[in-house]
Amino acid sequence: MAGIYLHIPFCKQKCNYCNFHFSTSLRLKDEMLQALHQEIAMQKNYLSGLPIETIYFGGGTPSLLSADDINRLLETIFLNFPNQNLKECTLEANPDDLEINYIRALRNTPINRFSIGVQSFKESDLKYMNRAHNAKQADYAIKAAQDAGFTNLTIDLIYGTPGLADADWKYNLAQIKSLQIPHFSAYALTVEEGTVLHHAIHKKQAAPVDNEQSAQQFEILMEQAEVMGYEHYEISNLALKDHYAIHNTNYWKGVPYLGIGPSAHSFDGKNRRWNIANNALYIKNVLQDRRLQYEEETLTATQRLNEYIMTSLRTMWGCDLKKIEKEFGADISKEVEKSSHVFQEKKWIIQKETTLILTPAGKLFADRIAGELFVENVNK
């Protein structure tokens, strides 16, 4: 199985924390769509005939596309890739785009899942982040999607925002249960260099992020999720049983995927590549020159192992020592297991047979723990 990701590099306005590739000008939208169709055809052999299980429209703001735009892109995918096993077709959407007529139009497309960028149900948070929607629009979008028959929904929430009291964070989490949303993602607000937020904090025009607040609200997230019946199946992702995101789960499991569009990443199992992050140049390369401009990296055995350790530890399924033994050798598996003992003593990792799994306390230090388990050299 494999997945396809389409990067739609347009937004109405710039959220001050975002460092993804996009443009707030739609001037090149028509040419971009032509280029996406062309790249899909150019890349038809990248996945070596693997059946497509998931398709994900990300961005940017894919909900700026019309239902017809989306249908035509999917038709091109279906012409070029085996899709009889397609299970999940996700559209990222901003709440202000999900008007009832648009939602109904999307019912006539293969889209069967929405990822709605709510971020918060509190007006003060949305203003701080410079989001284009308000809290009422978020509530409306979710209910309108459900009324139209879209029950497979996920929303994004952000915690650690300056001014977000613990009570307000609990309120945001409570809305998930109240609105019967089967899946959600929760991210600590991160200040990336080059963003508007980074500049504002540097100029003392915005309050800085408090790491202690973020850690405390992550603990609240774990506690509230358990009470509400959501499985914390990945550090930033939570779901009711059997409502896991297939596309993202496949990323963490190392399933191959193809990225279409400027800045989009692809992975064939051993090599990673990423397209140029420039809309005009991407369009020129694809439409005029009939070529792709990208960078590529062939992963060494050491990199593949350490990526597996990093991603698997983030999930509730954990890091499988038997898998490491099969792919990298018994000595490497024993080395990883030995390195984990110090964290087992701290009660940050538990070992179930041959699987290492983070405890709730360990999830607070996931990146640090993974780094300590990394192997310096795999001779394979």
C-alpha positions in Angstrom: 0.0 0.0 0.0 1.0 3.6 -0.5 -0.3 7.2 -0.1 -0.4 10.4 -2.1 -0.1 13.9 -0.6 -1.0 17.0 -2.6 0.4 20.3 -1.4 -2.0 23.2 -2.2 0.2 26.3 -1.6 -2.3 29.0 -1.1 -3.9 30.7 2.0 -6.2 33.7 2.5 -3.9 35.1 5.2 -0.8 34.2 7.1 -1.1 32.6 10.5 1.7 34.2 12.6 3.1 30.8 13.8 3.1 29.0 10.4 6.3 28.2 8.5 4.8 26.0 5.8 5.2 26.9 2.1 2.3 28.9 0.8 1.3 32.2 -0.9 -1.5 34.6 0.0 -1.9 35.5 -3.7 -4.1 33.3 -5.8 -2.8 34.8 -9.0 -1.1 31.5 -10.0 -3.8 29.2 -8.9 -4.9 28.1 -12.4 -1.4 27.5 -13.6 -0.6 25.6 -10.3 -3.6 23.3 -10.9 -2.3 22.5 -14.4 1.1 21.8 -13.0 -0.3 19.5 -10.3 -2.1 17.5 -13.0 1.1 17.3 -15.0 3.2 16.2 -12.1 0.8 13.5 -11.2 1.2 12.0 -14.7 5.0 12.5 -14.6 5.2 10.6 -11.2 3.0 7.7 -12.1 5.9 5.2 -11.8 7.3 6.6 -8.5 5.4 4.1 -6.3 6.3 1.1 -8.5 2.6 0.1 -8.9 1.7 0.0 -5.2 -2.0 0.4 -4.7 -3.0 3.8 -3.2 -4.6 3.4 0.2 -4.8 7.1 1.2 -4.9 10.5 -0.5 -4.4 13.7 1.5 -4.9 17.3 0.4 -2.7 19.5 2.6 -1.3 23.0 2.5 -1.7 25.8 2.6 -5.4 25.7 2.5 -6.8 23.1 0.2 -10.4 24.2 1.0 -9.7 27.2 -1.3 -10.1 24.8 -4.2 -13.6 24.2 -5.6 -15.2 20.8 -5.5 -14.7 20.6 -9.3 -10.9 21.4 -8.9 -10.7 18.5 -6.3 -12.6 16.1 -8.5 -10.4 16.7 -11.5 -7.2 16.2 -9.5 -8.6 12.9 -8.1 -9.6 11.8 -11.6 -6.0 12.4 -12.8 -4.7 10.4 -9.8 -7.1 7.5 -10.6 -6.0 7.5 -14.2 -2.3 7.1 -13.2 -2.4 5.0 -10.0 -4.1 1.8 -8.9 -6.8 3.0 -6.5 -9.1 0.0 -5.9 -7.9 -0.1 -2.3 -8.5 3.6 -1.5 -9.8 3.8 2.1 -9.2 7.4 3.2 -9.3 10.7 1.2 -8.8 13.7 3.4 -9.2 17.4 2.8 -7.7 19.9 5.2 -10.1 22.8 5.5 -10.4 26.1 7.4 -13.7 26.5 9.2 -14.6 29.7 7.3 -14.4 27.8 4.0 -16.9 25.1 5.1 -20.1 26.8 4.1 -23.0 24.4 3.6 -23.1 24.6 -0.3 -19.4 23.8 -0.5 -19.8 20.9 1.9 -22.7 19.5 -0.1 -20.6 19.8 -3.3 -17.8 17.9 -1.7 -20.2 15.0 -1.0 -20.1 14.4 -4.8 -16.3 13.9 -4.7 -14.3 11.0 -3.2 -13.4 13.1 -0.2 -14.5 11.1 2.9 -12.7 12.9 5.7 -12.2 16.5 6.8 -9.2 17.8 8.8 -10.5 21.1 10.1 -8.0 23.7 11.3 -9.9 24.8 14.4 -6.8 25.5 16.7 -9.0 26.9 19.5 -12.6 27.6 20.4 -11.5 30.7 22.3 -11.6 34.0 20.4 -8.5 35.4 22.2 -6.4 32.4 21.0 -7.6 32.8 17.4 -6.7 36.5 17.4 -3.3 35.8 18.8 -2.6 33.3 16.1 -4.1 35.6 13.3 -6.5 32.9 12.2 -9.1 33.8 9.5 -12.1 32.3 11.3 -13.8 32.8 14.6 -15.1 30.4 17.3 -18.7 30.4 16.0 -17.5 29.5 12.5 -15.5 26.6 13.9 -18.6 25.2 15.7 -20.8 25.8 12.6 -18.3 24.0 10.2 -18.1 20.9 12.4 -21.9 20.6 12.8 -22.6 21.4 9.1 -20.1 18.8 8.0 -21.7 16.2 10.2 -25.2 17.2 9.1 -24.1 16.7 5.5 -22.9 13.1 6.3 -19.2 13.6 7.0 -18.7 11.7 10.2 -15.0 11.0 9.7 -13.7 14.2 11.1 -10.5 15.4 12.8 -9.7 18.8 14.2 -6.4 20.5 15.1 -6.0 22.2 18.5 -3.0 24.2 19.8 -2.0 24.5 23.4 0.6 26.5 25.2 -0.6 29.8 23.7 0.3 32.8 26.0 -2.9 33.6 27.9 -4.5 30.2 27.4 -5.5 29.3 31.0 -5.7 25.6 32.0 -9.5 26.0 32.4 -9.7 27.3 28.8 -7.6 24.4 27.5 -10.0 22.0 29.3 -12.9 23.8 27.7 -11.3 23.3 24.2 -10.9 19.6 24.9 -14.4 19.3 26.2 -15.8 20.6 22.9 -14.3 17.6 21.2 -16.4 15.2 23.2 -19.5 17.4 23.1 -19.3 17.7 19.3 -18.7 13.9 18.9 -15.5 14.3 16.9 -13.8 10.9 16.6 -10.2 12.2 16.1 -8.1 15.2 17.0 -4.5 16.4 16.8 -3.1 18.6 19.6 0.2 20.5 19.2 2.2 22.7 21.5 2.6 26.2 20.0 6.1 26.3 18.6 7.9 29.4 17.6 9.7 28.8 14.3 12.4 31.1 13.1 11.3 33.3 10.2 7.7 33.4 11.2 5.7 36.5 12.1 5.4 35.2 15.7 9.1 34.8 16.0 9.7 38.3 14.8 7.0 39.7 17.2 8.4 38.0 20.2 12.0 39.1 19.3 10.7 42.7 19.1 8.8 42.2 22.4 5.5 42.8 20.5 4.1 39.5 21.6 4.3 37.3 24.7 6.8 34.5 24.5 5.8 30.8 24.8 6.2 29.3 28.3 7.6 25.8 28.1 6.3 24.9 31.6 2.8 26.0 30.6 3.0 23.8 27.5 4.2 20.8 29.5 1.4 21.2 32.0 -1.2 21.5 29.3 0.2 18.4 27.6 -0.4 16.5 30.9 -3.9 17.9 31.0 -4.4 16.7 27.5 -3.4 13.1 28.5 -5.6 13.2 31.5 -8.7 14.6 29.8 -8.3 12.3 26.8 -8.3 9.2 29.0 -11.4 10.5 30.8 -13.2 11.2 27.4 -12.3 7.7 26.0 -9.7 8.8 23.4 -6.6 6.7 22.8 -3.4 8.7 22.8 -2.1 6.7 19.9 0.7 9.1 18.8 2.2 12.0 20.7 0.1 14.6 18.9 -2.8 12.5 17.8 -5.8 11.1 19.7 -8.8 9.1 18.6 -11.7 7.0 19.6 -10.9 3.3 19.2 -10.4 2.3 15.5 -10.6 5.9 14.3 -6.9 6.4 13.7 -5.8 8.5 10.8 -4.6 6.0 8.2 -2.5 8.4 6.1 -0.5 9.8 9.0 -0.2 6.4 10.7 1.4 5.1 7.5 3.9 7.9 7.7 5.0 6.7 11.1 5.1 3.1 9.9 7.4 3.9 7.0 4.9 3.2 4.2 5.9 4.8 0.9 4.2 7.9 -0.3 4.3 10.4 -3.1 4.2 14.1 -2.5 2.8 16.3 -5.3 3.3 20.1 -5.5 5.8 22.7 -4.5 7.7 21.7 -1.3 6.0 18.3 -1.1 8.0 15.4 0.2 8.1 11.8 -1.1 9.5 8.6 0.3 9.9 5.3 -1.5 11.2 3.2 1.4 14.8 4.1 1.1 15.0 7.6 -0.5 13.5 10.9 0.4 12.9 13.7 -2.0 11.4 17.1 -1.7 10.2 19.5 -4.5 11.4 23.0 -4.8 9.5 25.4 -2.5 8.8 28.1 -5.1 5.4 28.4 -6.8 6.5 30.2 -10.0 9.6 28.1 -10.5 7.7 24.9 -9.8 5.1 25.8 -12.4 7.8 26.7 -15.0 9.7 23.5 -14.4 6.7 21.3 -14.8 4.7 23.0 -17.5 7.4 24.5 -19.7 10.5 22.4 -19.1 8.6 19.2 -18.4 10.9 18.3 -15.5 10.8 18.2 -11.8 13.3 20.2 -9.6 13.9 18.5 -6.3 16.5 17.5 -3.8 17.0 13.8 -2.8 18.6 11.9 0.0 19.3 8.2 0.1 18.9 7.0 3.7 21.7 4.9 5.2 20.9 1.9 7.4 21.8 4.0 10.4 19.3 6.8 9.4 16.6 4.3 8.7 17.0 2.7 12.1 17.0 5.9 14.0 14.0 7.2 12.0 12.2 4.0 13.0 13.1 4.5 16.7 12.0 8.1 16.6 8.6 7.6 14.9 7.7 4.2 16.5 8.3 5.5 20.1 5.8 8.3 19.4 3.1 5.8 18.9 1.2 3.5 21.3 2.4 0.5 19.3 6.0 1.3 20.3 9.4 0.3 19.1 9.6 -3.4 18.1 12.9 -4.9 19.0 12.1 -8.0 16.9 11.6 -5.8 13.9 15.0 -4.1 14.5 16.6 -7.5 14.9 15.1 -8.7 11.6 16.2 -5.6 9.6 19.4 -4.5 11.3 20.7 -7.5 13.3 20.5 -9.0 16.8 23.5 -7.0 18.1 21.8 -3.7 17.1 18.5 -4.8 18.7 20.3 -5.7 22.0 22.1 -2.3 21.9 18.8 -0.4 21.7 17.2 -2.6 24.4 20.3 -2.0 26.7 20.1 1.8 26.1 16.4 1.7 27.2 17.1 0.3 30.6 17.9 3.7 32.2 14.5 5.0 31.0 12.7 1.8 32.2 14.2 2.5 35.6 12.8 6.1 35.5 9.4 4.6 34.5 9.5 6.5 31.2 9.5 3.3 29.2 7.9 0.0 29.7 8.9 -3.1 27.9 6.1 -5.5 26.8 7.8 -8.6 25.6 10.0 -7.2 22.8 8.3 -3.8 22.4 9.4 -0.5 24.0 6.5 1.8 24.8 6.6 5.3 26.4 4.7 5.8 29.6 2.6 9.0 30.1 5.6 10.4 32.0 7.9 9.4 29.2 5.8 11.1 26.5 7.0 14.5 28.0 10.5 13.6 27.0 9.9 11.6 23.8 12.5 13.3 21.6 15.1 13.2 24.3 14.5 9.5 24.9 14.6 8.6 21.2 17.9 10.5 20.8 19.4 8.5 23.6 18.4 5.3 21.9 19.8 6.2 18.5 22.6 4.0 17.2 25.7 5.7 15.9 26.6 3.2 13.2 24.8 0.3 11.6 27.1 -1.8 9.4 24.4 -3.2 7.1 
